[in-house]
């Protein structure tokens, strides 16, 4: 019998991935700040998550590394937390006790779970992740730009069951609209290279508030642009647009 695989999007890039009962929380974000708005309901509180076997964090930006919310919500700080060195330093300060540092192509194991960091590129140091257990393989793209090394993932790890990719093409206005996240077309191109059994977009509802959207950030908040691009570039790959809190089973 094939190992079960499901994913529930909590919101933004915060996902709860379940591989045969092994539960992995990605890029936690549960709160809101002056220029960080989820733009959609957050589907769970920290307390309601239930048991989590590992946390993976791609980089230190607040909307991906909301460790204060985990601490305040009573999260078990003995849970293994996996991420790059920049994240590890923050996690230690917050009281996490089992921190696994991984940089590109380095792996950490938690029981039957293997998490391998893959390259990423963003406004700060970032890694992406290949998450494996029970013969299942998931790629989690954080909010990275598309970098050429990501195209090699199927050659390194074999077929992918699921790819979760950012799609909003976020640009920073004070930096002359410097792009820091892959956009819908770039994410669709990566999807075609990865050839997952299923693709799910993330990191699109976020916004910076009425003033922040005019002064700080610019992004595409419509995930249908990604779905349309995949349908055009890689029509055999199914895409699911998922509301927060909706579990998706990957067959």
N, C-alpha and C positions, 0 to 999 in steps of 0.2 A: 504494500500500500504506500502511495506517495505521501511524503511529509506535507502536512497542511501549511499553507502560507496565506496570511491575511495582513492587511494594513488599514489602520484607521487614522485619518488625518485629524489631528487635534486642532490645527490651524497653522497657517503660514508654512514653515518648514518643519514644524513639530509633528512627527508621525509616531504612531505606536505600531511597530512591526512585530508580528507573531509568527514564528517559524516553528511549527510542531510544539507549541507551548513555551518556547523561549521568546521572551518579550523584550524588545529593544526600543528605547525611547530616543528619538533623534532631535537635535537642536531645540531644546526646550524653550518655549516662550508662552507665558501664562498671564502676563500683566500688560500694562499700557503706560507710556510715558508721553511727555509733552509733544514730541515729534515722531512718535512710534505708535501707530494705530493699526491693529490687526486687520481692520476693514471687513471682518466677518466674525461671527460668534466663535469664541473659544469653546471647544466641545467638551472639555473636562476640566475639573479642578485638579490640582496635584493630588489631593487626598483621595480623589475618586479613580485615580489611575489603576489602582490595584498593584500587585507585585510586578516589579520590573527587574529583569536580569542584568541589563547593562544600559548605560547612557552613552550615546556617541554625540560629540559636539565638533562641528566643522571649524569654527573660529570664534573669536571672542566678542563679536558684536552682540549687543543686548538682545536683539530680536532672535538670536540663535543660541544664546548662552545665558538664559535667565535663571542663573543658579540661585539668586536670592529668593525667587519664587519657590524653588524646590525646597530650600532650607525652611522658609516660612510655612510651607505646606506640610511639613513633617516628613519629607521624603527620607528614605533610609540612606544616610550618607556613607554607609558601607558598600553600597551598590557600586560595582566597577564603572568608572567613568573613563571613556576612551577618547583621546583627541590629541592635537598637536601640543608642543611645549608651551605655546602662548596660552592655551586653554588650561593646561595643567597647573600653571602658576596661579591662575584665578581660583581654580577648584580647590587647591590646597588652602588658600586663604579663607575659603568658605567652609572648610571643615570636612571635605570629602576625604575618605581614608584609603580608598583603593583606586589609584589613578594610573592608567596605562598610557604612556606617551607613545604615539605613533606618528611618523612622518611618511612621506610618499613611498609606497611599496613596502612599508613595514606592517607587521600584523600583530594582533593581540588575540589571545584566546580566553574565553570564559566558559568553562565546561566544554560542551559540544559546539559552541559558537566561535566562529573566527571572524574578526573584523580587520580588514586590510585597508590602510589609508591609500588613497590614490591622489594624484596631483590635483590641485585646484589653483584658481587665480581670482583674486578679489581685491578690494581696497586695502585689506590687511592680509596677513598670512592665513591661508586656508588650505584644508585638505578636504577631499571627498572620500566616500567610503564604499567598499565592497563588503557586503554582509552575507555570511554563509553559515548554513547549518542544515543537517539532514538532506544533503544533496540539492538544496535550494540556494539561489544566488540573487541578491538584490543589489542594485547600484543606487546610492543616495548621493545626489549632486549638490546638497547644501544650497548656496546661492552663488556658485562659481560661474565664471566665464567658461566658454568652451576652450579647452587647450588640447593640442594634438595628441598628447599622451593618453587621453581618455578613450580615443578611438581604438587603442590596443587592448582594452579590457577583455573583450571576448577571446582574443588569442591567449591572454594570460590566465583567464579564469573559466573559460568555457561559456556555454549558453547562459543567458540571463533570463530569469523568470520575471523580473520586475525592474523597471528603471523609474526613479522618481527624480524629476528634473525641474530646476527653476526656469521661469519663462518670461519674466517681466522686463528684461533688458534695462534694469535700473541704471539711471544716469544721475550724476551729481552736478547740479547747476553751478555751484561756486567753482567747480573744477572744469569749467567750459564744457559741460555736459559729458564728462568722462564716463564711459560705460563701465560698470563693475559687475554686471550679472548678464548671463546669456539671454538673448531675446528669443522670441518664438521661433524664428527661422533657424537660428543657431541651435536651439534645443532640438528642433525637428531634425536637423542635420546630424546631431549627435545620436538621436534616437535611431536614425537609419543606420549609423555605424554600429551601435550597440545591439540592434536586432533583439530587443527583449520580447518576451511573450506578451507583456502588457506594459504600457507606459502611463504614468500619472503625473500631471503637472503640479507644481507647488510654487510658493513665493510669488503670488500675483495680487492678492487682495490688499496687501500692506499699502499704507500711504502715510504721509507726514503731516496730515491736517491741512486745513484750507490755506494757511499761510505757508507752511512747509512745502506743500506741493508746488507753490508758485516760486519759492525762494531756494529750496534745498534739493529736492529730488524730482525726478520725472520717470515714470514707469508705465508700462502697459498692464492694465488691471483686468484684461479680458482673456481668460485661458482658451477661449474658442479660437483665437488666432493661432495658438500652438496646435490645437486639434486639426484645424484646417491645413496647416503647413505639413503635418505628418501625413494627413490624407493625400496630399499632393506628392510628397517626397518619398514616403514609405507606406503606401496604402494598405499593405498586409499587416501592419502593426496596429493593434487596437489601442485606443486611448480612452481613458475614463476620466471625466471631470467629476470630482468628488466633493460633496458638501462636508464640512466638518462634522465629525461624529458618525459618519457612515462607514461601516466596515466593508472592505472589498476583499473577496476571496480570489486568490490567483490560482487558476487550475493548471 
